[in-house]
Amino acid sequence: MARDESGISHPDEATLSLEAIFHALSDPYRLRIVRSLAASACPLNCGDLSFDRPKSSMSHHFRILRAAGVLHTTTQGVEHRNSLRRDALDRRFPGLMAAILGETGRPATPAIMDPACHAGGADS
């Protein structure tokens, strides 16, 4: 597991496992987080993805998704910004995320509107 400059740990691509990914996505809230990130053009902060759940519950869900290698979290000031590790997941398990996300060629659901994303303040 590698730590980035903010001290957040993420598993190496070579160690991603289907068991961990399926466990992470077995919870409806975690699957909803992943679908929201997939529909977004830029990283989203935890508050954008809280779905009116307690902060402690959401921290748990983000930790499970991060430990499974499904999402990548960076810090921007005091914010934690999350993005789907789509490229790494597609390289390791081709077609898996497309199947999970139900990508059938139909238009994606609208992305969550994040002002920082549209103001050019976030890195994509």
C-alpha positions as CSV (number, residue, x, y, z in Angstrom):
1,M,0.0,0.0,0.0
2,A,1.4,3.3,-1.0
3,R,0.9,6.6,0.9
4,D,0.7,9.9,-1.0
5,E,2.0,13.2,0.2
6,S,-1.0,13.8,2.4
7,G,-0.4,10.5,4.2
8,I,-3.5,8.7,2.7
9,S,-2.9,5.1,1.8
10,H,-4.0,3.5,-1.5
11,P,-3.3,0.0,-2.6
12,D,-1.0,-0.6,-5.5
13,E,-2.7,-1.5,-8.8
14,A,-1.1,-4.9,-8.9
15,T,-2.6,-5.8,-5.5
16,L,-6.2,-4.9,-6.4
17,S,-8.5,-8.0,-5.8
18,L,-11.9,-8.8,-7.0
19,E,-12.9,-10.0,-3.5
20,A,-12.1,-6.6,-2.0
21,I,-13.8,-4.7,-4.8
22,F,-17.0,-6.8,-4.7
23,H,-17.1,-6.5,-0.9
24,A,-16.7,-2.7,-1.2
25,L,-19.5,-2.4,-3.8
26,S,-21.9,-4.8,-1.9
27,D,-23.2,-1.8,0.1
28,P,-25.8,0.3,-1.6
29,Y,-24.3,3.6,-0.3
30,R,-20.9,2.7,-1.5
31,L,-22.2,1.7,-4.9
32,R,-24.1,5.1,-5.0
33,I,-20.8,6.9,-4.2
34,V,-19.0,5.0,-7.0
35,R,-21.8,5.8,-9.5
36,S,-21.8,9.5,-8.5
37,L,-18.0,9.6,-9.0
38,A,-18.3,7.9,-12.3
39,A,-20.8,10.5,-13.5
40,S,-18.6,13.4,-12.3
41,A,-16.1,15.2,-14.5
42,C,-13.9,16.0,-11.6
43,P,-13.1,14.8,-8.0
44,L,-15.8,15.4,-5.5
45,N,-15.4,16.2,-1.8
46,C,-16.9,14.0,0.9
47,G,-19.7,16.4,1.6
48,D,-20.9,16.2,-2.0
49,L,-21.3,12.5,-1.5
50,S,-22.8,12.4,2.0
51,F,-26.4,11.6,0.9
52,D,-27.6,12.9,4.3
53,R,-25.8,10.1,6.2
54,P,-23.8,10.7,9.4
55,K,-20.2,11.8,8.9
56,S,-18.9,8.7,10.8
57,S,-20.9,6.4,8.5
58,M,-19.6,8.1,5.4
59,S,-16.0,8.0,6.7
60,H,-16.3,4.3,7.1
61,H,-17.7,3.9,3.5
62,F,-14.9,6.0,2.0
63,R,-12.3,4.0,3.9
64,I,-13.7,0.7,2.6
65,L,-13.7,2.0,-1.0
66,R,-10.2,3.4,-0.7
67,A,-8.8,0.2,0.9
68,A,-10.3,-1.8,-2.0
69,G,-8.6,0.5,-4.5
70,V,-11.9,1.7,-6.0
71,L,-11.4,5.3,-5.2
72,H,-8.4,7.7,-4.8
73,T,-8.5,10.4,-2.2
74,T,-6.4,13.6,-2.1
75,T,-6.5,16.5,0.2
76,Q,-7.0,20.1,-0.9
77,G,-6.7,22.2,2.2
78,V,-9.0,20.6,4.7
79,E,-11.1,18.9,2.0
80,H,-10.8,15.3,1.0
81,R,-11.4,15.1,-2.8
82,N,-12.4,11.7,-4.2
83,S,-12.1,10.2,-7.7
84,L,-12.8,6.8,-9.1
85,R,-9.7,4.8,-10.0
86,R,-11.3,3.9,-13.3
87,D,-8.1,3.6,-15.3
88,A,-6.4,1.4,-12.8
89,L,-9.5,-0.8,-12.4
90,D,-10.0,-1.1,-16.2
91,R,-6.3,-2.1,-16.6
92,R,-6.5,-4.7,-13.8
93,F,-10.0,-6.0,-14.6
94,P,-11.0,-5.0,-18.1
95,G,-14.8,-4.5,-18.4
96,L,-15.5,-4.9,-14.7
97,M,-16.4,-1.3,-14.0
98,A,-18.5,-1.0,-17.2
99,A,-20.5,-4.0,-16.1
100,I,-20.9,-2.7,-12.5
101,L,-21.9,0.7,-13.7
102,G,-24.3,-0.7,-16.3
103,E,-22.7,1.2,-19.2
104,T,-24.8,0.2,-22.2
105,G,-24.2,3.1,-24.5
106,R,-27.1,5.2,-23.0
107,P,-26.4,8.7,-21.7
108,A,-24.9,8.9,-18.2
109,T,-26.8,10.4,-15.4
110,P,-26.0,14.0,-14.8
111,A,-22.9,14.7,-12.7
112,I,-23.2,16.2,-9.3
113,M,-22.6,19.9,-9.7
114,D,-19.4,20.9,-7.9
115,P,-18.6,24.6,-8.2
116,A,-14.9,24.0,-7.9
117,C,-15.0,21.6,-10.9
118,H,-16.7,24.1,-13.1
119,A,-14.6,27.1,-11.9
120,G,-11.4,25.3,-12.9
121,G,-10.2,25.0,-9.3
122,A,-9.9,21.2,-9.2
123,D,-7.5,19.0,-11.1
124,S,-9.2,16.3,-13.1
